[in-house]
Amino acid sequence: IELIEYGISAIGGVKPETAGNWKKLLENAGLRDIVSRPRKLKKMEQAINEVRLSGITNSFKAVGRMLWLYFTKPAYRKAINDMVKDARDIPKDFTKCYGYGIYAGKKPL
């Protein structure tokens, strides 16, 4: 229950759905031949893919800019400190039950 409540509050009150519910939503929308590929979120893999997507140079620029703002702007420092505090409050097993999925189906003719 704690993990579910945390997940809902962390994403702005949006209720996450299970893989089975996503499939039912597509079926109820009239799609057929539905294929679902639910996946667990892996923190290290996610971080590596984000660096690959933006490029190593842009990633370092972003970190540098964030550090510069942290040390020069009190509002940014407070925001970053709040984000770090929120990150520390994530329940231990949250990422074990959090993931994403790719769902596809065919629209009837």
HELIX and SHEET records of a PDB file:
HELIX    1   1 GLU A    2  ALA A   10  1                                   9    
HELIX    2   2 ALA A   19  ASN A   28  1                                  10    
HELIX    3   3 LYS A   43  SER A   54  1                                  12    
HELIX    4   4 ILE A   56  THR A   72  1                                  17    
HELIX    5   5 PRO A   74  ARG A   88  1                                  15    
HELIX    6   6 PHE A   94  LYS A   96  5                                   3    
SHEET    1   A 2 ARG A  32  LYS A  40  0                                        
SHEET    2   A 2 GLY A  99  LYS A 106 -1                                        
END                                                                             
